[in-house]
């Protein structure tokens, strides 16, 4: 069965380039101009998509949590609810960002954290939906969004395998066009907590959906490891400046990091090859200098019978390779040879040549 995700007019399968999502989240700091700059930058870096997060804060949080005092160096307001409200975009901002993304040929979509947010995004005809790790066990929300019939990408941070199976079996009958991402919900997590081999576990357990990695580590190397293990969707947080105020900036990629990530993921796909060992034209000239040929170790007279003392392997290559040494031993030379003169195929009797090739001389 060929696993694939159809998203934004693009097919993401095991033979395609990685689908790279630049997660803007709330790194725009509540400013549309900064959000648009992030879209422009993500496009210039070669990302496949940009993504926001949508919350209806009154619907999402209890009154106690919404009104709680928020004492943090990253706070944009005194209470948690007011802080979240300041970072939240409405319809006008979403339309502006979608138009800017479309101008660049980028897919623009968002995470829905609650049903009112899902309805908000549905009214905007979002081309895809992200399910946050925190909602992996929120089957009512997951199945509600699945009913929209749009591509879905589910993160699995903090979940167990049973949680992932439950979500998979809930979505699969409603909307088979979805992907599952390995994720560890530390911000950032320790490297020993990334557990990238879960990507292989997911590929074995869910052979009919695409698998990816939402990586919160502060670098690009682990995403490449994820690709080699089978992830074909990579999500990384993206910022203009890692020193900016906000909880996600410190582990986000800046322009240079995202550019290198996209570049290296493309190189990784090409570099994986087909698994057939072969010699390439680009190797022939270097190997001629580095490889060795069998040559005379000293001046040898005509009629001399070759022994191991008469033959030595020296560079360059291109003549009889060292593994043919046994074929030369005992051969009587028809003509004299000078030191370092390479031995030739025609010096070996025909029956020895056939034996070296695995056949018989007749």
N, C-alpha and C positions, 0 to 999 in steps of 0.2 A: 504494500500500500504506500503510495507516494504522499508524504505529508507536505502540506502547503498552507499558507495563509494568503488569501486574496484581500488586499488592502490598498485603497486609493488607486485602483487601476494597475496595481503591481502585484506580481506573484512572488511570494517569498517561499522558496523551497530549499532543499539541501544543496542544490547546485547554484543557487543565486548568490549575489553579493549580500552581505548582512544588511538588514533594515535597521538603520541607526536612528534612534529617537533622542533628540536633544530635549531633555526634561527642563523646561523653564520653571515650572512650579510657581512659586511666589518670589523667585529671584528678580522679578521686575520691580519689587518693592512698592507696588501699588501705582506705578507710573506707566502710562501707556507709551510714552516716548522711549522709555527704557525697554519696554517689552518689544516694541517694534525694532529697536536696535538689536535685541537678542535674536529676533527672527532673521534679520539681515545677516547677522554674524553666523548663525547656524547654517544658513544657505551657503554662505561663502566657504564654510568649512566642509561642505559636502554631505551634511546630514540628510536623512530621508524624510524626517518629520520633526515637528516641534509640538510640544504638549504643555498644556496648562493643567491646573487642578481647580475644580469647581465645587464650592461648598455653599449650602444655604445654612448659614451659621446658627440661626434660631431653630431651624429644624434638626440640625445635626447635634448640637450640644444641649445638655441639660441646662436649666436656668442657673443652677449653681456653678457649673463649669463656665458658662458664658460670662457670668458676672464675677468670676474669681479674679483676684488681684494677680497681675502678671508681672512679677519682678524678674526681669531678664535683661541682659545687655542687648538682646536682639528684639526687645519689645518695641512696637510702634505705637502702643497705647497702654493705658494703665490696667485695663482689664483684658482677659484673654479674648472675649468676644469682640471688643472694640478693636483689638489688635488684628484679629482675623478679618473683620469687616474692612479695615483700611487696606488690606492686601487683596480684597476680592474684586474681580472685574465683573461688569455687567454686560448687557447685550451690545452696546456700542463698541466697547473695547474688544469683545470677541469678534465682531464683524470686521473691525479694522485689522485685527491680527490675522483673521482668515484671508482677507483680501491681500495683505502683504505676503503671506505665505504662498498663496496661489500665484502671485506675481513671480515668485522665485521657483515655482514648481514643487514646493514643499507641501506635504500633507500636514494639516493642522487639526488636532483633536484634543480631547481633555479627559481627565479622570472625573467621574461623578461619584461624590461621596454620600449621596442621599437621593431619595426619589425626586424631590423638587429640583435638585440640580440635574438629575437625569432628564427630567421633563424640559428644563431650560435648554439643555444641549440638544435634545430631540427636536425642539421647536426651531433650532438653528440648523437642523439637518446635518449634524456632525457626521463625518464619514466613518468614524470608528470610536470606540469607547475603551478606556482603560479602567480596570478594576484594581483598586489599591490593595496592598497586602492586608491592611486592617479589615477589609471586607471579604476576605477569602471565605470566612464562615457565614457571611451575610447572604444566605441563599435567597431570601426574598428579594433583595436588591439585585443580585446577580441574574436571577431569572427574569426579573422585570426588564432589565437592560437587554438581556438576550432576546426578549420579545421584539425589540426594535429591528432585529434582523441585520444589524451592522456588524462589521468585524469587531472582535473583542480581544483584548490582551489582559491576562490576569497575572498579577504578581502574587508570590506565595510566601513572602517574608513572615517569619514567626509561626508558620503553619506546620502541621505534621503531614505525613503522607496520606493519612485518612482524610484530613481536611481537603487536600488537593483532589483526592479521588471523589469526594462528595461534591465538590464544585464542578469537576469534570462531568460527572454523571448527571448533574442538574442542568448543565448548559447543553450538553451534546444532543439531546433530543429536540431542543428548541432551535439551536443555532450552531451548526457544526463548524462554522468559520471563526475559530478562535485559536489563541495561542496561550501557552503557559510559560511563565518566566520564573526561573530560579532567582531567589532574592533573599538576602539577609537584612533585616530591618534595623541594623545598627546604623548610626549616622556620625562617623563611618564605623563599620564593624571591624573587628580584628581579622587579620587574614586567615587565621585558623578557623574562623567562623563562616567563611565564604562557602565552603563545602561545594566546590564546583562540580564534583563528580555526581551531584544530584542531577545535573543536566543529562548525564547518561542514564540515570535511573528514570527520569521523566521520558526520555526517548524510548526506552524499553517498555515502560508502562503505558504510554499513550502514543502509539505508532501512527495515529491518524491526525494528530495536530502538531503544529510547529512549536518548537521549544526555543526559549531565549533566556537572556540574563539581564536582570535589572541590578546593576552593580553600584553599590554605594561607596566602594573603596575610592580613595583619592589618587587615581592613576589610570593608566590605560592598559597595563600589561595583563591584568586578569581578564579583561574582555577578550583579548586575543586567545588566552587559554580557553575561555568559554567557547569561542568559535571552533577551535580544534576539537573540543569535546562534543560539538554538535549544535551549539546555539546559533541561530540565524536571525535573531532579533536582539539587539543590544540597546539598552536604555541607560543613559548617563545624564546626571544633572549638569546643567550648563549655566554659566554666569559670565558676566563681563569682567568681573574682578573678584577674586576669592577673598579679598579683604573687606568686602562690603558687609553692611549690617544685615543679619538674617541667619537663620540656623543652617541653611543648606549651602551657603556660598563656599565654606571652607573645604568641603569635599567635592565640589563641582569642578568640572573642566572649564578652563578658559579657552579662548579661540585656538591657541596653539595646540593645546591638548586634544581638542575635538578634531582639529584638522589631521593631526597625526593618527588619531584613532581611526578615522574614516580611511585614511591612506593605508594604514597597516592592515586593516580588515580586508580591503580590496586585494592587497598583496598576498594576504594569507590564503584567500580563495584560490588565486592563481598558483601560488606556491605549493598547495597541497597536491596538485597533479593527479594522475590516474593510478598511481601505485605500481606502474610497470617500470622496472629498472632498465635504463637504456643509456647509451652514450650520445651526447649532444655535440653538434658542430662546434659550439663555443669551447668545448673541452679539448678539442683535438690539438690545437697549437700549444696550450699550456702543458698538456700531458706528454707531448713529444719531447719537451724539455725535461719534464720531471720523471717520465717513465724510463725504463732501462731496456737495452738490447744486449743479446749475447755477443761478445766480441772476443777476439784472440787476446789472451793474457800476455803473449810474447810472440816474437817472430817464429813462425812454424814452417818447416820445409814440406815440399810436396811428398805425398806418400805417408805422412805422419798419421798415426792413429790417435785420435783425440781422447784425452783423459780429463778428469775434473780440473787438474792443474793447468790445462791449456785454455780453459774457457772462464770468462768473468763477465758479470753483468755491469754495464755502464750506461750512463745517459749520453746521447738522447735515445728515445724510443723510436719505434717505427720499423725495426727489423725483428729478428726472432726474439720473442719475449722470454724472460727467464724460466717460465714454466716448461719451455721446450728443451731444457738442459739434457734430460735423459735421452732425447732423440739424437743428440750429437755425440754422446759418448760411444766410443768404438768406431766412429766413422773414419775412414781413410781419406785424407785430403787429396783431391785430384791436382791441386796446384798449391804453391806456397802462399802463406798469408803473413801479412805484417801485423805487428802489435796494434791493437785497437780496431783492426779491420772487422766489420760485422760479419757474422755468419749469415748464410743465405739458405733459403728453403731448398734450392736445387742441390745443395751439398748433402742433403739427407737422402739416403736411398729410398726409392719409391715405396717399398714395403713398410718402411718406418713411418713415412708420411701418412700412408693409409691407416696404419695402426694408431697414430696420434689422432687421426680424425674419427676413430672408432669403427673403421671398416676394414676391408681386406683388399690386398692388391692382386688383381687377377688380370 
